Amino acid sequence: MVEPEVIELEVFYDYFCPFVYRASVLLQNVGRTRPLKVAWRYFSLAQVNSKDDGWTVWDAPASENVRGRLAFKAAEAARRQGRFEELHMPLLVARHRDRLDIDQLEVVERVAVDAGLGLERFRKDVSDPEILGSLARDHREAVSKHGVFGTPTLVFHDGASAYVRLAEAPEGPDAQRVFDHLVTVAAGEPSILEIKRPRKPAPD
């Protein structure tokens, strides 16, 4: 029996994006039956939407309340404990299913503890002035190398990429079917640059 080929991809993401949550559920479901190797890379929507050319999410003062920044810190703190995967989906679930405010430290700490992270180490790392270095690196590479403008953007091993917005998170067999279509178009047909569905106007 031939083992299925491992599909490798990078996903540039922001925890506040609902489409990231849906894509993460899709990849989680596909990964249950098919080997996937996903590298989660940071991309800040607050940064890309900023109108101030001299301002960056990663260099903004700690006293400034920047939407989404704490979640990136938490994810990187989890990486330092070797538990990124354990925290990644719970943070997305907290935000998009449970409607919790993941810009609040007490909320993020509760999610981290539930995910099995050591709280003392977590707090120390989140407070580290260098914790956002990975966000700066990933975001700049996303823009300069791949032209990323939004999340989630999937980048396949051959360099093909696609910005994907799912209407819902497919479950069961639908997950594999949707993913296969996505790979066929995004990675297999580079001549297709964009597909966007028009929305029918609401009836008068």
C-alpha positions in Angstrom: 0.0 0.0 0.0 1.4 3.4 -1.1 1.5 5.9 1.8 -0.2 9.2 0.9 2.1 12.1 0.1 2.7 14.6 2.9 1.3 18.0 1.9 3.5 20.8 3.2 2.3 24.4 3.5 2.8 27.6 5.4 -0.3 29.5 6.7 0.0 33.2 7.4 -2.6 34.1 10.0 -4.0 36.5 12.6 -6.0 35.2 15.6 -8.6 37.8 15.1 -9.6 36.7 11.6 -12.7 34.5 11.4 -11.5 33.1 8.1 -8.3 31.9 9.9 -10.5 30.0 12.3 -12.4 28.3 9.6 -9.3 27.4 7.6 -7.7 26.0 10.8 -10.7 23.8 11.5 -10.5 22.6 7.8 -6.8 21.7 8.1 -7.4 20.1 11.5 -10.1 17.9 10.0 -8.1 17.0 6.9 -5.1 16.2 9.1 -7.1 13.4 10.8 -7.1 11.3 7.7 -4.3 12.7 5.5 -0.7 13.7 6.4 -0.3 17.5 6.5 2.7 19.5 7.7 1.6 23.0 8.5 3.9 25.8 9.4 1.9 28.6 11.1 3.4 32.0 10.4 2.4 35.3 11.9 0.8 38.1 9.9 -0.7 41.1 11.7 -3.9 42.6 10.4 -3.4 45.6 12.7 -0.1 46.2 10.9 -1.4 45.9 7.4 -4.4 48.1 8.2 -2.3 50.8 9.8 -2.3 54.2 8.1 0.8 55.3 9.9 3.9 54.5 7.8 6.3 54.8 10.7 4.3 52.6 13.1 4.7 48.9 13.7 2.8 46.4 15.9 6.0 45.0 17.1 7.7 48.3 18.0 4.7 50.1 19.5 5.0 50.8 23.2 3.8 48.1 25.6 1.4 50.6 27.0 -0.4 50.9 23.7 -3.4 48.6 23.3 -2.8 47.0 19.9 -5.5 44.6 18.7 -4.2 41.0 18.4 -0.7 41.7 19.7 -1.2 39.7 22.9 -2.3 36.6 21.0 0.9 36.7 19.0 2.9 37.0 22.2 1.0 34.0 23.7 1.6 31.9 20.6 5.3 32.6 20.6 5.5 32.0 24.4 3.8 28.6 23.7 6.5 27.8 21.1 9.2 28.5 23.7 7.6 25.7 25.8 7.2 23.4 22.8 3.4 23.6 23.0 2.4 25.8 20.1 0.0 23.3 18.7 -1.6 22.8 22.1 -2.4 26.5 22.3 -3.1 27.4 18.7 -6.6 26.0 18.2 -7.8 26.8 21.8 -6.9 30.5 21.2 -8.9 30.5 18.0 -11.8 28.7 19.6 -11.8 31.2 22.5 -12.1 34.1 20.1 -14.4 32.8 17.4 -16.6 30.1 19.1 -16.7 31.3 22.7 -16.5 35.0 21.9 -13.9 35.7 24.5 -11.7 38.8 24.5 -8.2 37.4 23.8 -6.8 40.9 24.1 -7.3 40.5 27.9 -4.3 38.9 29.7 -6.5 37.0 32.2 -8.4 35.3 29.3 -5.2 34.3 27.5 -3.6 33.0 30.6 -6.6 30.8 31.3 -6.5 29.4 27.8 -2.7 28.8 28.2 -3.2 27.0 31.5 -5.9 24.8 30.1 -3.6 24.0 27.2 -1.0 22.7 29.6 1.5 25.6 29.6 3.5 26.5 32.7 2.0 29.8 33.9 5.1 31.3 35.5 7.2 30.6 32.4 4.3 31.8 30.1 4.1 35.2 32.0 7.8 35.7 31.8 8.0 35.0 28.1 4.9 37.2 27.3 6.6 40.0 29.1 9.9 39.5 27.2 10.6 42.7 25.1 12.0 40.4 22.3 8.9 38.1 22.1 7.5 39.9 19.0 10.7 39.4 17.0 9.1 36.4 15.3 6.0 38.4 14.4 8.2 41.1 12.8 10.2 38.5 10.8 7.2 36.6 9.6 5.1 39.6 8.7 7.9 41.3 6.7 8.7 38.0 4.9 5.1 37.5 4.1 4.9 40.9 2.4 8.3 40.9 0.7 8.5 37.3 -0.4 4.9 36.2 -1.0 3.0 39.5 -1.4 0.6 38.5 1.4 -2.1 41.1 2.0 -4.6 39.3 4.2 -5.3 36.2 6.3 -5.3 33.3 5.9 -2.8 33.0 3.1 -1.7 29.5 2.3 1.8 29.0 0.7 2.6 25.6 -0.8 6.0 24.0 -1.0 6.4 25.0 -4.7 5.7 28.7 -3.9 2.1 28.8 -5.1 -0.1 30.7 -2.7 -3.7 31.6 -2.1 -5.7 33.9 0.1 -8.7 31.8 1.2 -12.0 32.8 2.7 -14.3 29.9 3.6 -18.0 30.5 4.2 -17.9 27.8 6.9 -15.5 25.2 8.4 -16.2 21.9 6.5 -16.6 18.8 8.6 -16.2 15.1 7.8 -15.8 14.1 4.2 -16.6 17.7 3.1 -13.3 18.8 4.6 -11.2 16.5 2.4 -13.3 17.4 -0.7 -13.0 21.2 -0.1 -9.2 20.9 0.6 -8.6 18.9 -2.5 -10.4 21.5 -4.6 -8.4 24.2 -2.9 -5.1 22.5 -3.6 -6.1 21.9 -7.2 -6.8 25.5 -7.9 -4.3 27.2 -5.6 -1.3 25.0 -6.1 -2.2 23.2 -9.4 -3.5 26.0 -11.5 -1.2 29.1 -11.1 -2.9 30.8 -14.1 -6.0 31.5 -11.9 -5.1 34.6 -10.0 -8.4 35.3 -8.3 -11.9 33.9 -7.9 -14.5 36.1 -6.1 -18.2 35.3 -5.9 -20.5 38.2 -6.4 -23.2 38.6 -3.8 -26.8 38.8 -4.9 -28.5 42.0 -3.8 -31.1 41.6 -1.1 -34.7 41.6 -2.5 -36.5 45.0 -2.2 
